[in-house]
Structure formats: structure tokens, C-alpha cells
Amino acid sequence: MTKSLRDTFAKDNLPPAEQLPEFINLAKLGYPEKFNCAKNLLDDALAEGFGESIAIITPQKEYTYSRLLKDANKIAHVLIDDCGLIPGNRVLLRAPNSYMMAACWYGVVKAGGVAVSTMPLFRAKELGVMIEKAQIKIALCDKRLKDELIKAKADSMLENILLFGGSELEKKMFEKPETFENCQTNSDDTCLISFTSGTTGTPKGTMHYHRDMITICRAYSVPVLAPKPKDRFIGSPPLAFTFGLGGQLLFPMYARASTILLEQANPDLLLDAIKKHRASIVFTSPTAYRFLLSEVKDCDLSSVRACVSAGETLPKPTWVAWKEKTGLEILDGIGSTELLHIFISSRADDIRPGATGKPVPGYEAKVVDEDGNEVAPGKIGKLAVRGPTGCRYLSDERQKKYVQNGWNLTGDAYQMDEDGYFWFKARTDDMIISSGYNIAGPEVETALIAHQSVLECAVVGVPDVHRGSLIKAFVVLQPGIFGDEKLKKELQDFVKNSIAPYKYPRSLDFVDSLPKTDTGKIQRFKLREC
């Protein structure tokens, strides 16, 4: 097998040129034709003298940049020598947030492969869909998660599973050299296929290039977070989710900082790790910040200087409560799997509570109507974005819907004010038309969540003969609160007194939990089926 062999699957399955978004401001970034992002993120760190600096912290151990580079190099050798990987082959990664998950990601990218990271909770059926769509033959898997992957292998093209966690992969690594010559990939070669989290059903594979991994560091992390080598990142999103990949692997490595990886990051564990390891930059979801509020009273957050929120809209009551309780201001942002990471964000010196913020450097955003025409400030419409990253679905007809006239249509209903701040209103499919009124479900959720009895909630529209759609709320109550008819009416009246009365939920159910993806996003399409 010669070095000239390449797998062109990713290139062959890119959307047609006319369906791609316009990638703006790329020339300013100055990427060379030959470019492997692992060199910039990892190899160069050693050349700059950071070899003995801590790269990854886990509850059990700390790992230096030098150790991470050596292990990633060994994994690259295993993939080529023992698995027959050629550049362009896809490699499925299955593990919780861990040192080996990070080392495997770098090993795949160094070898010229395409990383396809998957959520630990995915079952055989979900894994099978991804294996089929991305045509995957090689998988690296934490041995604790092998059962569902083995089931998926039986009915798929997957040929080779290497387990790690004191298993076969480490044995093979032991025999390999610590050095590796990175594959000479192009800056526009795919190195990541990330599947959307499935809030609306069938996931879509999104393809991202080597240059994209660095672009999000330069466009978002550097100007918004301004991280230094002394910073320590921590968070709850899985590395298989692009929010987690950026916030807990790419951004720290680009800054030569450290990342704290937790296999599980419930509120107690996250807060304990922040205190123990003196984390300074936190990445998590609005829902998680809401849950953390009841736990922070006894926790030392003095090391934290930045809190980042994305994944879903950040309700203003949560922002206010967090600020009052911790003294810290949450930096809200919106990103998407399709654009890889955050493209509109608040900044430490420019926060308008309740607003998502303004486009980060290199990106442009506007609010458009059904025909793609920009609407005036104050009007609600569809959010359209373009920048140096953008949507490239893997052989998917839905590309035509996401990209129109060179712009990425994110599926969000937004409003831009006179000062250029963007305000989230709803997912476009969460706009409820009831008795002729357009009602944004998240606006009702924000009103409900301000009530002291509500822990979290979701609002959807359900069919109604008389009104077209009926506003229905699903409410999870604070621990110890019992839901009855009296409280239901109290919550309905509370909403009536907070926002326009016609927006109150005429139907309200108390539930123990809300259906969510592995990334913490509420699956409202499931609630509509209730």
C-alpha cells in the first residue's frame, strides 16, 4: 500500500458547488495549501517550549503536551500499520470525555483520517446509521462502551474495532515509535464529520476541514475569551459535540492552556472539579447553569473568569440569577454543528442581558424574510449567517434548505435591534401560530422559568380545532414542590402578568423530566407527539 493512495469519499460526497455557502474572509486567514491542524494544535506546542506544560487533566491524572503528542503519534502508527488506514478513511471514536478520547482524535487527524466522534449514550441503531452514512470501517472504542458498537458492527460495513482503556489499543501502542510524520493533508481536506444531535429526528453528517479547526479558535476563542497558557478550561458538553470539541480540546490547545476532562459532569461533579483544579473558563448549557444555581452556595468559584453558554437560548432570568449568586456574567452565544462553533456571541465588555450578542470576527449575520430579503431592525425573521466556516452536509438533500443564496439559514427566528445586537426568539419550527398570533415558545418558557417553583420547562404548539395551535407547557418543578391544579393556575396567571396574556399556556403538564439529546438540547418534536 503506497503513500499515494487516498480515500476520496468525503470529497466525492460534498454538496455541489452551487449548494455551498459563500465562505468569506478566508483569504485574511492565510492558510497554506498543505495544512494539518494537529501540527498547529499539538506539534507546534512542543516547538514553542510547552512540552512539559499540562495539556489534559482528568480526575485521576495530569498529562503533558509531550505525553499527548507521543500517544497521538503512536495511535497514528497503529491506525496505519495495524488497521490499514489510508488518508481520507473515516474512523469512529466512541468514548466519554477522557484523555484517550482526546489522544485518539489527534491520532486520527495526524494520520490523515476523518474523525467521526459519537456520543457515549448512542445505541446500536444510531451508531449503525452513522457507520452507514459515513462508510466507516475502523473504530476506536472505550472498552466499557463496546457492547452497542459490537451490535452495530454485525449489520454494518464496520470491520475493525480496537478497544482502549487497558486493552488492545494500548498494547499495540506500546510497540510503536513516539514520533510520526503528519500526513500532508490540504487545508481543505475533511478531518471531521460531526453528526447533528437529532433535535428534529434523523441526524445529518456535517463535514469540516482542517482549516476550520483553527478558524474557530481565531474567530471566537481568541477575541472573545482571550485565553492564556495559564487558563484551565472545563465543561460538560461531550467532545463528540462540536461545542465540546471546541471548548474543551481545540481552544485550550490553541492557547497552550489546559483542559479538564470529566467523564460525567453533573452539577456536583462539575463544581467539585472547578474548585479542585482551579478552572478558569467554563463551557456548559443554559439548562446546566440553571441546575448549578442550587449547588453553588458552598462552592469556591474564585478561579473562574469566564462562563460560556450555548446549545440553547440562555433565558434572561437564568443570566440574572447566576450574576446575583456568583458575581459572574455568562457569555451567551449561538453556534451550530453546521458552522462548527459559535458565530454570534456576547463579550465580557459588551453584554446586553437577554441578547445573544453580535457576530464574532469574520462572520456576518442578518435577519431575513421568507424570500431571503433582509428585514428592518426590530422585525422577527430567519437568522442568516456566513463566514469562513459553513454547512457542508454529507450527501444530504437538506443542504438545499440550510444554505440559500450563499447564506447559512440556521433554523432560528431572530430579531436584530437598532444597535446590531441579535435577540433569539425561537427555533423557526417552535414559532406557534395561535388564533392568528405568532408566539415564540422560548418567550413563554422564559416567563415560566422566572417562577420560583419551576426548575425547567418547554413550550410547544399542539393542534387545536378552534385556535389552529394551542400553547402547551411541560414543567419540571423544583425538588419538593408538588404540582396540582392550584399551582397550574398560579403559573398560568404568572405568565399572563409577565407577558401578553394571549401568550399564556392554556395547557400545562407537570413532568418529571424533559426529553433531551445527549448534548442537553430539549427534543421538542417529541413533546409535540405527547
C-alpha positions as a printed Julia matrix, in Angstrom:
530×3 Matrix{Float64}:
   0.0    0.0    0.0
   1.68   3.2   -1.14
   1.51   6.62   0.42
  -0.14   7.97  -2.71
  -3.35   6.06  -2.03
  -6.19   8.25  -0.8
  -9.83   7.69   0.03
 -11.85  10.39  -1.74
 -15.2    9.55  -0.11
 -15.52  12.87   1.73
 -14.62  14.94  -1.32
 -16.91  12.87  -3.52
 -19.85  13.41  -1.18
 -19.55  17.15  -0.68
 -22.57  19.19  -1.77
 -22.38  20.55  -5.34
 -20.58  23.88  -5.58
 -23.83  25.74  -6.24
 -25.27  24.45  -2.94
 -22.33  25.52  -0.77
 -22.44  28.69   1.32
 -20.2   31.61   0.48
 -17.06  31.29   2.6
 -16.0   34.84   3.34
 -12.81  36.25   4.91
 -10.78  33.1    4.22
  -8.0   34.93   2.4
  -7.35  37.04   5.51
  -6.64  33.87   7.5
  -3.82  32.91   5.13
  -3.91  29.11   5.27
  -1.28  27.35   3.14
  -2.37  24.65   0.72
  -0.75  21.89   2.79
  -2.03  22.07   6.33
  -2.68  19.5    9.07
  -4.4   21.11  12.06
  -2.81  18.64  14.51
   0.58  20.2   13.81
  -0.66  23.66  14.76
  -2.52  22.43  17.85
  -0.06  19.88  19.18
   3.31  19.51  17.44
   3.92  23.27  17.4
   3.22  23.47  21.13
   6.36  21.46  21.78
   8.37  23.51  19.31
   7.28  26.59  21.28
   8.53  25.13  24.56
   5.26  23.86  26.07
   6.23  20.19  26.12
   6.18  19.9   29.92
   3.11  22.11  30.35
  -0.09  20.38  31.38
  -2.4   19.74  28.43
  -5.1   17.5   29.91
  -6.29  17.0   33.47
  -8.57  14.14  34.47
  -9.81  13.24  37.97
  -7.06  10.62  38.09
  -4.04  12.15  36.37
  -2.4   15.07  34.55
  -0.89  14.72  31.07
   1.68  16.99  29.47
   1.71  18.21  25.89
   4.73  15.98  25.33
   2.89  12.88  26.55
  -0.2   13.7   24.49
   1.89  14.16  21.35
   3.7   10.85  21.86
   0.47   8.93  22.43
  -1.25  10.57  19.46
   1.75   9.63  17.31
   1.58   6.03  18.5
  -2.14   5.86  17.73
  -1.5    7.22  14.23
   1.03   4.4   13.69
  -1.48   1.8   14.93
  -4.15   3.09  12.57
  -1.83   2.88   9.56
   0.2   -0.22  10.43
  -2.46  -2.4   12.05
  -5.75  -1.09  10.63
  -4.58  -0.25   7.11
  -5.83   3.33   7.3
  -5.18   5.49   4.27
  -5.76   9.26   4.19
  -9.44  10.05   3.96
 -10.66   6.91   5.75
 -13.26   7.61   8.42
 -12.62   6.44  11.98
 -15.43   6.18  14.51
 -14.49   7.3   18.04
 -16.61   6.14  20.96
 -15.75   7.22  24.5
 -16.7    9.66  27.24
 -14.64  12.82  27.68
 -11.27  11.34  28.57
  -7.57  11.54  27.87
  -7.69   8.61  25.46
 -10.62  10.11  23.56
  -8.52  13.25  23.01
  -5.39  11.27  22.08
  -7.38   9.17  19.6
  -8.86  12.26  17.97
  -5.39  13.68  17.41
  -4.09  10.31  16.23
  -6.78  10.06  13.58
  -6.2   13.61  12.34
  -2.41  13.22  12.28
  -2.76  10.07  10.16
  -4.94  11.93   7.66
  -8.12  10.18   8.73
 -11.54  11.7    9.31
 -12.71  11.61  12.92
 -16.35  10.67  13.49
 -16.88  11.11  17.22
 -20.05   9.63  18.72
 -21.97  10.23  21.94
 -21.42   7.61  24.68
 -25.16   7.05  25.08
 -25.79   6.19  21.42
 -27.22   2.74  20.85
 -26.53   0.24  18.08
 -29.29   1.58  15.83
 -27.96   5.16  15.99
 -24.37   4.03  15.53
 -25.42   1.92  12.56
 -26.92   4.94  10.8
 -23.67   6.88  11.2
 -21.5    3.96  10.14
 -23.58   3.54   7.0
 -23.8    7.24   6.11
 -20.08   7.88   6.66
 -18.98   4.46   5.31
 -16.81   3.64   8.33
 -14.62   0.54   8.57
 -12.44   1.41  11.59
 -13.49   2.23  15.16
 -11.59   3.11  18.34
 -13.78   2.47  21.37
 -13.57   2.64  25.16
 -13.95  -0.99  26.25
 -16.76  -0.03  28.64
 -18.86   1.05  25.66
 -18.14  -1.86  23.34
 -21.44  -3.76  23.54
 -23.61  -1.42  21.45
 -20.82  -0.92  18.92
 -20.37  -4.67  18.52
 -24.12  -4.96  17.91
 -23.88  -2.24  15.28
 -20.92  -3.98  13.63
 -22.97  -7.13  12.97
 -25.22  -5.35  10.48
 -22.77  -2.85   9.01
 -19.61  -2.44   6.98
 -17.53  -1.83  10.13
 -14.57  -4.21  10.02
 -12.11  -3.3   12.75
 -12.82  -2.32  16.36
  -9.85  -1.53  18.59
 -10.73  -1.19  22.28
  -8.87   1.03  24.73
  -8.89   1.55  28.47
  -6.25  -1.01  29.41
  -6.97  -3.07  26.3
  -5.81  -3.91  22.79
  -5.09  -0.4   21.54
  -2.65   0.34  24.38
  -0.87  -2.98  23.75
  -0.37  -2.08  20.11
   0.69   1.47  21.03
   3.43   0.11  23.3
   5.33  -1.23  20.3
   5.08   1.91  18.17
   7.51   4.83  17.75
   6.88   8.06  19.66
   7.46  10.14  16.55
   5.25  10.41  13.49
   5.38  12.43  10.29
   1.97  14.06   9.99
   0.02  13.26   6.84
   0.42  16.05   4.3
  -3.24  16.95   4.12
  -4.63  20.01   2.4
  -6.2   22.81   4.38
  -9.5   21.97   2.64
  -9.37  18.23   3.33
 -12.1   16.94   5.63
 -10.84  15.9    9.07
 -14.16  15.79  10.94
 -17.64  14.5   10.23
 -19.92  15.57  13.04
 -23.48  14.37  13.2
 -26.19  16.76  14.32
 -27.74  15.92  17.68
 -31.13  14.93  16.36
 -33.47  17.53  17.89
 -35.68  17.17  14.82
 -35.2   13.49  14.03
 -32.73  11.98  11.54
 -29.19  13.28  12.16
 -27.17  14.87   9.37
 -23.44  14.44   8.9
 -21.55  17.73   8.59
 -18.07  17.86   7.1
 -15.39  20.21   8.36
 -11.88  20.86   7.06
  -8.5   21.07   8.76
  -8.55  24.84   8.4
 -11.94  25.01  10.14
 -10.49  23.63  13.39
  -8.14  26.6   13.61
 -10.59  29.14  12.23
 -12.99  28.78  15.17
 -10.1   29.33  17.56
  -9.12  32.52  15.77
 -12.67  33.81  15.21
 -14.23  33.03  18.59
 -11.82  31.89  21.28
  -9.03  34.45  20.76
 -11.14  37.64  20.53
 -13.94  36.61  22.93
 -12.18  34.54  25.61
  -8.58  35.76  25.14
  -7.19  32.59  26.77
  -3.62  32.4   28.08
  -1.45  29.33  28.79
  -2.3   29.64  32.5
  -6.03  29.15  31.8
  -7.82  25.92  32.6
 -10.91  25.05  30.56
 -13.71  22.84  31.87
 -17.22  21.94  30.77
 -19.98  19.41  30.37
 -20.51  19.01  26.57
 -19.2   15.75  25.08
 -16.16  16.01  22.82
 -18.38  14.36  20.2
 -20.44  17.58  20.19
 -18.72  20.43  18.34
 -19.46  22.79  21.26
 -17.42  20.44  23.45
 -14.72  19.77  20.87
 -14.0   23.47  20.52
 -14.42  24.48  24.15
 -12.6   21.56  25.72
  -9.99  20.48  23.19
  -9.3   22.9   20.34
  -9.45  26.22  22.2
  -7.23  25.08  25.11
  -4.64  23.51  22.82
  -4.54  26.52  20.51
  -3.84  28.74  23.54
  -1.32  26.22  25.0
  -3.6   26.1   28.05
  -5.01  23.12  29.95
  -8.33  21.31  29.72
 -10.08  19.4   32.49
 -11.94  16.4   31.06
 -14.74  14.83  33.09
 -16.39  11.59  32.02
 -19.52  12.76  33.79
 -20.22  16.4   34.54
 -23.38  16.62  36.61
 -23.63  19.79  38.76
 -21.92  18.28  41.82
 -19.02  16.79  39.88
 -18.56  19.89  37.72
 -18.48  22.24  40.69
 -16.13  19.98  42.65
 -13.75  19.82  39.67
 -13.84  23.6   39.19
 -12.81  24.04  42.81
 -10.22  21.24  42.92
  -8.47  22.07  39.65
  -8.97  25.86  39.73
 -10.77  26.05  36.4
 -10.94  29.5   34.85
 -13.16  29.07  31.75
 -16.42  27.1   31.94
 -18.42  25.75  28.99
 -21.91  24.38  29.61
 -25.55  24.73  28.61
 -28.25  27.11  29.88
 -30.03  24.17  31.5
 -26.86  23.21  33.36
 -26.37  26.75  34.68
 -29.95  26.61  35.91
 -29.27  23.36  37.79
 -25.96  24.68  39.12
 -27.7   27.62  40.79
 -28.93  25.43  43.63
 -25.44  23.99  44.2
 -23.07  26.96  44.01
 -23.66  28.37  47.5
 -20.85  26.37  49.08
 -18.53  26.21  46.08
 -15.42  28.32  45.56
 -15.65  29.88  42.1
 -12.9   32.42  42.66
 -10.74  30.87  39.91
 -13.43  31.31  37.23
 -13.16  34.34  34.96
 -15.43  33.33  32.06
 -18.66  31.34  31.78
 -19.8   30.39  28.29
 -23.31  29.25  27.38
 -24.55  27.78  24.11
 -26.57  24.87  22.81
 -29.91  26.54  23.57
 -31.0   30.07  24.29
 -29.98  31.49  27.66
 -33.09  32.83  29.45
 -32.55  36.25  30.97
 -33.78  35.08  34.44
 -31.0   32.46  34.46
 -28.4   35.08  33.48
 -29.61  37.43  36.23
 -29.79  34.71  38.89
 -26.28  33.48  38.04
 -24.89  37.0   38.21
 -26.58  37.67  41.56
 -25.4   34.39  43.08
 -21.85  34.19  41.73
 -20.93  37.7   40.57
 -20.06  36.17  37.18
 -21.64  37.18  33.89
 -22.45  34.4   31.44
 -21.29  34.92  27.86
 -24.19  33.74  25.73
 -23.57  32.56  22.19
 -25.12  30.71  19.29
 -23.32  28.17  17.19
 -24.29  25.12  15.2
 -22.85  21.8   14.13
 -23.11  23.09  10.57
 -20.84  26.11  11.22
 -18.76  24.14  13.76
 -18.89  26.58  16.68
 -20.14  29.94  17.98
 -20.66  32.67  15.37
 -22.65  35.23  17.39
 -21.64  35.98  20.96
 -21.64  38.35  23.86
 -18.28  39.61  25.11
 -17.04  40.39  28.58
 -17.05  44.11  27.8
 -20.2   44.05  25.67
 -23.09  42.16  27.27
 -26.72  43.08  26.8
 -28.58  40.64  29.1
 -31.1   38.62  27.13
 -29.4   39.23  23.78
 -27.18  36.63  22.14
 -24.72  39.33  21.11
 -23.06  40.34  17.84
 -21.26  38.33  15.12
 -17.72  37.26  16.03
 -14.85  38.42  13.78
 -15.03  37.03  10.26
 -18.76  36.33  10.35
 -21.77  38.29   9.13
 -25.38  37.83  10.19
 -28.73  39.25   9.15
 -32.43  38.6    9.69
 -34.38  37.76   6.53
 -37.97  37.12   5.47
 -39.34  34.07   3.63
 -37.92  35.36   0.35
 -34.45  35.97   1.74
 -34.8   39.74   1.92
 -33.26  41.45   4.94
 -35.89  42.82   7.32
 -35.72  46.07   9.25
 -34.35  46.2   12.82
 -36.98  45.12  15.31
 -38.66  42.71  12.9
 -38.59  38.95  13.53
 -37.32  36.73  10.74
 -34.93  33.92   9.89
 -31.3   34.13  11.01
 -28.86  34.0    8.08
 -25.1   33.69   8.66
 -21.95  33.45   6.59
 -18.28  33.37   7.43
 -15.12  31.33   6.96
 -16.93  28.15   8.09
 -20.28  26.87   6.84
 -22.58  23.98   6.12
 -21.36  21.01   4.1
 -23.78  18.14   4.63
 -22.6   14.66   3.75
 -24.69  13.68   0.7
 -27.93  15.11   2.08
 -30.8   16.8    0.25
 -31.35  19.04   3.28
 -28.3   21.05   2.18
 -30.63  22.99  -0.14
 -32.76  24.09   2.78
 -29.89  25.05   5.09
 -27.93  27.04   2.5
 -29.74  29.61   0.38
 -28.22  32.39  -1.73
 -24.81  31.75  -0.18
 -26.05  32.15   3.41
 -26.48  29.53   6.14
 -30.07  29.55   7.42
 -29.7   28.2   10.92
 -33.36  27.44  11.58
 -33.61  30.15  14.24
 -36.08  33.02  14.4
 -34.21  36.17  15.45
 -34.61  39.89  15.82
 -31.82  42.44  15.4
 -32.13  45.72  17.28
 -31.06  49.18  16.15
 -27.63  48.72  17.78
 -26.83  45.47  15.95
 -27.48  43.06  18.83
 -29.22  39.81  17.91
 -32.11  38.55  20.04
 -33.23  34.93  19.87
 -36.98  34.4   19.57
 -37.43  30.72  18.77
 -36.39  27.91  16.53
 -38.35  28.56  13.35
 -40.28  25.35  13.92
 -41.02  26.47  17.5
 -42.95  29.54  16.4
 -46.55  28.9   17.41
 -49.46  30.42  15.48
 -52.44  30.51  17.82
 -55.64  32.4   16.99
 -53.67  34.36  14.4
 -50.93  35.42  16.81
 -47.26  34.49  16.23
 -45.92  33.34  19.59
 -42.32  32.33  20.31
 -42.25  29.28  22.58
 -38.98  30.33  24.3
 -40.55  33.64  25.31
 -43.21  31.74  27.24
 -40.52  29.46  28.68
 -38.57  32.49  29.92
 -41.69  33.79  31.66
 -42.39  30.43  33.29
 -38.84  29.79  34.45
 -38.84  33.07  36.38
 -41.34  31.49  38.8
 -39.61  30.17  41.91
 -41.34  26.76  41.67
 -40.07  25.99  38.14
 -36.79  24.15  37.59
 -37.06  23.89  33.8
 -39.76  23.84  31.15
 -40.5   23.54  27.46
 -43.32  25.07  25.44
 -44.67  23.75  22.14
 -47.67  24.24  19.92
 -50.18  21.4   19.64
 -53.02  21.15  17.1
 -56.31  22.72  18.14
 -59.56  22.84  16.15
 -60.52  26.33  17.26
 -57.18  28.14  17.55
 -55.05  26.34  14.98
 -52.44  25.65  17.64
 -52.65  25.62  21.4
 -49.75  26.69  23.61
 -48.77  23.77  25.81
 -46.15  23.85  28.57
 -44.29  20.92  30.09
 -42.95  21.91  33.5
 -40.36  20.27  35.76
 -40.76  21.59  39.3
 -38.1   22.37  41.85
 -37.37  19.49  44.29
 -40.02  19.25  46.99
 -42.69  21.17  45.05
 -45.91  19.28  44.27
 -47.8   20.05  41.1
 -51.56  20.39  41.42
 -54.38  22.37  39.83
 -53.78  25.29  42.16
 -50.13  25.61  41.13
 -51.05  25.14  37.47
 -53.38  28.15  37.61
 -50.79  30.12  39.55
 -48.22  29.5   36.83
 -50.68  30.42  34.08
 -51.56  33.66  35.84
 -47.87  34.34  36.44
 -47.24  34.18  32.7
 -50.27  36.4   31.98
 -48.82  39.03  34.3
 -45.33  38.75  32.79
 -46.02  38.9   29.06
 -49.03  39.5   26.82
 -51.91  37.45  28.26
 -52.71  35.72  24.96
 -49.3   34.0   25.17
 -50.03  32.06  28.36
 -50.05  28.23  28.16
 -53.67  27.11  28.05
 -52.47  23.55  28.57
 -49.84  22.77  31.21
 -48.48  19.38  32.3
 -46.16  18.68  35.19
 -43.47  16.16  34.21
 -40.5   14.55  35.94
 -38.09  15.34  33.11
 -37.85  16.65  29.55
 -36.65  14.58  26.59
 -33.16  15.7   25.58
 -30.34  14.82  23.26
 -27.01  13.69  24.68
 -25.85  17.3   24.34
 -28.63  18.58  26.6
 -30.88  20.09  23.94
 -34.6   19.67  24.54
 -36.27  17.5   21.89
 -39.43  19.5   21.39
 -40.51  17.34  18.48
 -41.04  14.51  20.96
 -43.15  16.75  23.18
 -45.38  17.61  20.22
 -46.13  13.91  19.93
 -47.35  13.65  23.53
